[in-house]
Structures are given as C-alpha cells and as structure tokens.
Amino acid sequence: MTDPSALVAAAKPAVFWTDRGDAPTPAAPLHGSSSADLCIVGGGFTGLWAALQALDDNPGRRVVVLEAAVCGSGASSRNGGFCDPSLTHGFLNGLMHWPDEIHTLERLGRQNFNDMLESIERFAIQADVQRVDEVSFATSETQLQRQREEAETLSAHGVEHTLLDQVAAQAIARSPTYLGALTSPGIALVDPARLAWGLRRAVQSLGGVIYDQSRVTQIDADEERIRVGTEHGAIHAQRVIVATNAWAEPLRQMRRYIVPVYDHVLMTEPLSAEQMADVGWSGREGLADAGNQFHYYRLTADDRILWGGYDANYHWNNGMGAECEQRTESHELLARHFFETFPQLEGLRFSHRWAGPIGTTSKFAATFGTMHGERLAWVGGYTGLGVAASRFGAGVALDLIDGLATERSMIEMVRRRPMPFPPEPLRSLAIRTTRSALAKQDETGKTGPWLKLLDRIGVGFDS
Ligand SMILES: Cc1cc2nc3c(=O)[nH]c(=O)nc-3n(C[C@H](O)[C@H](O)[C@H](O)COP(=O)(O)OP(=O)(O)OC[C@H]3O[C@@H](n4cnc5c(N)ncnc54)[C@H](O)[C@@H]3O)c2cc1C
C-alpha cells in the first residue's frame, strides 16, 4: 500500500466543498448599533434556516444574522452531506432515549425532510440533491450479529429496511471487508457548502441582513430588548436565537450540554471510469460501516470519494480552533482504512483533508434552552446528523421564542435536557473512557461495565 503519510502530506489542508472558487463574498461586519425583531447568532444551517423560516412565515419581520466567521463556514460546509430525516441520530438511538415519542419523532423528521427539499426547490438552491438509499456494511462478525438484532427491532416497529447477505452487499459496492449490510431507503446526499450559500442568498432575497466577521461576545437583556454585542457594535432585538452549535457560546448554559468533537475527512481525486467500474457503486448510495467508530463515505458529482469519520477527537475544555483541524494521525488512519476497504483503488490520491467540529450531547441529538422570559432560545448538539435536523431545530427555536405551543415544541426531546457533561477534568476523563469502551466493544462484541452504566443512566457518546 502507498505510504499513508505521504498521501496525507500531499493532500491540500482545506475543505473541498469551499475550495472550488465559487464561495460568495463575505458580508461586511457589524459596526455601530441597530435594532431588529429577531437577531440570530451563528450563520450555519440552524441560523440560516431560522432566518429563512422567520422571513418566509412573516415577511415584515426585521431579521439579522450575526456570524463570527463567514456564514456556513462552521460544521455546515465541512460535513459529508448525508441528509437523513432522523431527528435522533437514527431510529435506534431515538428509541433508546424517547421510546414513548419515537413514532412522533420519526413522523416529524420525515415531514421536516420533505419540507426541506421543497424549500430547496422553491428557493432554487443548487445543492446537488440526490435521493438515495443509505447502506451500512458489517465488516466483522460482531457487526453482522448486531445488524441482525437491529433488523429485528426495526421490523418490530415497522421501520423500512433490508438486511443483505455478503453477496448482496458486495453487489452494492465491492470491498473485501464487506460481510453483509443493512440498508434504509429515503435519505438524500447534498453539497453542503452550496446548500449553506443558497440558504444565505435566500435569506438576503427576503430582506434578511447578514453580518459576517461579527462574533457575538455578550448578550444582556432588560425588560424591553435584548442587547447582542459584538466587538464593534450591537443589535437591540425583541427576540434572539443562539445557533452556534459546537462553539456553545456565548451562553455558559450551552457549554454544560454541548461538547465539540472534531471529525476528520479525506477527499480523493476524481475516479476514472475504470476505477468507478472496479468499485461498482452504481447506485451512488450513502455508505458507512457499522461499528461504534464508523466511516461514512459518498461520491461527489465529479466522482470523488469523500471518506470521513472513525476517529473523533475531543480537546481539553471544549478546545476548538485551527490547531484541532489538521491532526495528521487521524488523517493517516483514515487513509489506511480507505485502502483496506478499496484495495483496488491503490494509486488513487487524496486532494483535500480537513476536520470540523461536531456538537454532541449526552443523548446524541439536539437539545434546546430558553432564557430571558423565553425571548431567547438556543439549540444545538445534533451530533453527526444535523444536515436535516438543524432545520427542525431552527423551527422549534422559532416556536419557543414566539411562545407557540406546537406539537414539535412540546415533545420531550425539546422540553427535557439530556444529562449535562461534568466540568473538567472529569469531562475529558469521561469522554476518553467512553471512547475506549466503545472501541473495545467494536473489537470484542461485548458491552463492558462503563457502557452498561451509561446505558442505565441514559447517556452515550458517538461521532
Ligand atoms: C466533518 C463533519 C461531518 C459531518 N457529516 C454530517 C453528515 O454527513 N450528515 C449530517 O446530517 N450531519 C453531519 N455533520 C453535522 C452537521 O454538519 C451539523 O450538525 C450542522 O452543520 C450543524 O449546523 P449548525 O448551524 O447548528 O452549526 P454550524 O454550521 O457549526 O454553525 C455554527 C456557526 O456559529 C458561528 N459562531 C460560533 N460562535 C459564534 C459567536 N460567538 N458569534 C457569532 N457566530 C458564532 C460559527 O462560526 C458557525 O458558522 C457533520 C459535521 C462535521 C464537522
């Protein structure tokens, strides 16, 4: 196998999706003070969907988005683009945490997914949406057994799926590692950066005002207004939504519930027609493997393979920043696993390597909070499945600040927060212990005492 470190060293340390020369010009930062009906902090998918829905539902509303860097430059333009209807990081995670509401959550998730695709079309957003199946491959006996059990649970709840044997799994794509597979219909793959940029354009077309390079440093409220302060200005708003996800700022409350975990990604060069034929994959499904620590992978419009996941890293005290984004060991591990999965692609090179922060909660799904007499709402923590769920989170946040008791704002997932993470040094210790327990479970198929304890108290940790 070509030396993974040479392959990684040759890849450009940049996000493929935003490195294609068509990024919009950043908006000017906020200088001075002004007022708004609604101020949104953070211009990722959550913030942009909140702005778009607020303006679409109520065209007269004065909506301002304050973004610390450039809209979409957080997790929203760095992800795999798997757009899954689930609001709960998959059916099984939802069933574990919200058994009484799981069917409502599934229905709301499907509705949100359909509405999202409808909005993408209505606002003519060119996000390269592909409706495909999702396929999770078992690559060990332990994973095969787990998939059989999962299939039984899915059948018991009437959730559509197909369990495939090795021959059928290999017909989807060819890898010597595939022993079987579990497929689910009805996801989409999107081009995440172009989705974020399209949303941004749509917000502006409806009269929303966006300020890039405007990090919010302080939020204070009096009885009349909420003051949202940046380094060079302030917005005095009637209502505020904080949509900073993994950054979990500027509210201390969010940091108790959301931790940033860095997820790493490699992008290959475009495959030739011959290489594509060697891999199969003519259905262009969204693929993953079935371990606790898993890879996710997909094709791009120009036949590259995006290959990410597996080695998610938490940094001390919710550490974030450029230094967390180029972790050579993680990229080399991904490169090695790539060629173990597709040895027939030996010689293929990686064009890009990057990482991004995943906001994670102890239940692997979004959590919500309100402050200042429900005039401010915050939301985040979709874990690795926020492309579609962020639109739902935005809608719920709007209901919360508008005092609307809707079906979605009344569900337990919204009303009850997950267990908070402990402060450091226990936070790092708990996350490290959980990660190694999950890796051990992947290896042995056995659930150790730490994971059993977490199961009992309704907590988990994943990418
Ligand atoms: C590598 C990777 C792969 C992923 N793959 C998938 C996938 O395939 N499918 C899927 O469903 N999900 C995936 N996710 C998760 C998904 O990308 C996120 O859940 C989703 O983008 C969250 O959107 P957001 O708007 O809440 O957060 P973000 O996009 O992170 O936006 C938060 C924004 O807030 C801004 N901000 C932070 N602090 C401040 C402040 N003080 N003031 C103003 N602005 C601030 C940030 O700059 C950022 O732009 C992945 C994530 C990563 C990192």
The ligand as a Tripos MOL2 file, in Angstrom:
@<TRIPOS>MOLECULE
LIG
   53    58     1     0     0
SMALL
NO_CHARGES

@<TRIPOS>ATOM
      1 C1        -16.7470   16.6100    9.4900 C.3       1 LIG1
      2 C2        -18.2320   16.6300    9.7320 C.ar      1 LIG1
      3 C3        -19.0390   15.7280    9.0360 C.ar      1 LIG1
      4 C4        -20.4140   15.7430    9.2480 C.ar      1 LIG1
      5 N1        -21.2040   14.9540    8.4470 N.ar      1 LIG1
      6 C5        -22.5580   15.0500    8.5350 C.ar      1 LIG1
      7 C6        -23.3920   14.3810    7.6170 C.ar      1 LIG1
      8 O1        -22.9270   13.7340    6.6560 O.2       1 LIG1
      9 N2        -24.7400   14.4740    7.7940 N.ar      1 LIG1
     10 C7        -25.2840   15.2070    8.7910 C.ar      1 LIG1
     11 O2        -26.5160   15.2440    8.9220 O.2       1 LIG1
     12 N3        -24.5210   15.9270    9.6370 N.ar      1 LIG1
     13 C8        -23.1700   15.8840    9.5160 C.ar      1 LIG1
     14 N4        -22.3850   16.6440   10.3300 N.ar      1 LIG1
     15 C9        -23.0490   17.5190   11.3240 C.3       1 LIG1
     16 C10       -23.6230   18.7720   10.6600 C.3       1 LIG1
     17 O3        -22.6520   19.3680    9.8250 O.3       1 LIG1
     18 C11       -24.0310   19.7640   11.7640 C.3       1 LIG1
     19 O4        -24.9230   19.1450   12.6650 O.3       1 LIG1
     20 C12       -24.7240   21.0030   11.2140 C.3       1 LIG1
     21 O5        -23.9600   21.5950   10.1980 O.3       1 LIG1
     22 C13       -24.9650   21.9880   12.3540 C.3       1 LIG1
     23 O6        -25.3150   23.2370   11.8360 O.3       1 LIG1
     24 P1        -25.2820   24.4950   12.8130 P.3       1 LIG1
     25 O7        -25.7380   25.6450   12.0470 O.co2     1 LIG1
     26 O8        -26.0450   24.1660   14.0580 O.co2     1 LIG1
     27 O9        -23.7590   24.6170   13.2410 O.3       1 LIG1
     28 P2        -22.5300   25.2800   12.4250 P.3       1 LIG1
     29 O10       -22.6120   25.0380   10.9820 O.co2     1 LIG1
     30 O11       -21.2880   24.8330   13.1090 O.co2     1 LIG1
     31 O12       -22.7630   26.8220   12.6370 O.3       1 LIG1
     32 C14       -22.4830   27.4990   13.8220 C.3       1 LIG1
     33 C15       -21.9830   28.8660   13.4130 C.3       1 LIG1
     34 O13       -21.8990   29.7020   14.5670 O.3       1 LIG1
     35 C16       -20.7980   30.5490   14.3790 C.3       1 LIG1
     36 N5        -20.4200   31.0880   15.6940 N.ar      1 LIG1
     37 C17       -19.7870   30.4610   16.7070 C.ar      1 LIG1
     38 N6        -19.6410   31.2820   17.7590 N.ar      1 LIG1
     39 C18       -20.2180   32.4600   17.4150 C.ar      1 LIG1
     40 C19       -20.3970   33.7010   18.0880 C.ar      1 LIG1
     41 N7        -19.9750   33.8840   19.3270 N.pl3     1 LIG1
     42 N8        -20.9940   34.7110   17.4280 N.ar      1 LIG1
     43 C20       -21.4520   34.5470   16.1510 C.ar      1 LIG1
     44 N9        -21.3100   33.3690   15.4810 N.ar      1 LIG1
     45 C21       -20.7130   32.3400   16.0980 C.ar      1 LIG1
     46 C22       -19.7450   29.6590   13.7480 C.3       1 LIG1
     47 O14       -18.7440   30.4100   13.0940 O.3       1 LIG1
     48 C23       -20.5900   28.8230   12.8020 C.3       1 LIG1
     49 O15       -20.6470   29.3770   11.4930 O.3       1 LIG1
     50 C24       -21.0010   16.6400   10.1810 C.ar      1 LIG1
     51 C25       -20.1860   17.5300   10.8750 C.ar      1 LIG1
     52 C26       -18.8160   17.5360   10.6490 C.ar      1 LIG1
     53 C27       -17.9680   18.5190   11.3890 C.3       1 LIG1
@<TRIPOS>BOND
     1     1     2 1
     2     2     3 ar
     3     2    52 ar
     4     3     4 ar
     5     4     5 ar
     6     4    50 ar
     7     5     6 ar
     8     6     7 ar
     9     6    13 1
    10     7     8 2
    11     7     9 ar
    12     9    10 ar
    13    10    11 2
    14    10    12 ar
    15    12    13 ar
    16    13    14 ar
    17    14    15 1
    18    14    50 ar
    19    15    16 1
    20    16    17 1
    21    16    18 1
    22    18    19 1
    23    18    20 1
    24    20    21 1
    25    20    22 1
    26    22    23 1
    27    23    24 1
    28    24    25 2
    29    24    26 1
    30    24    27 1
    31    27    28 1
    32    28    29 2
    33    28    30 1
    34    28    31 1
    35    31    32 1
    36    32    33 1
    37    33    34 1
    38    33    48 1
    39    34    35 1
    40    35    36 1
    41    35    46 1
    42    36    37 ar
    43    36    45 ar
    44    37    38 ar
    45    38    39 ar
    46    39    40 ar
    47    39    45 ar
    48    40    41 1
    49    40    42 ar
    50    42    43 ar
    51    43    44 ar
    52    44    45 ar
    53    46    47 1
    54    46    48 1
    55    48    49 1
    56    50    51 ar
    57    51    52 ar
    58    52    53 1
@<TRIPOS>SUBSTRUCTURE
     1 LIG1         1 GROUP 0 **** ****
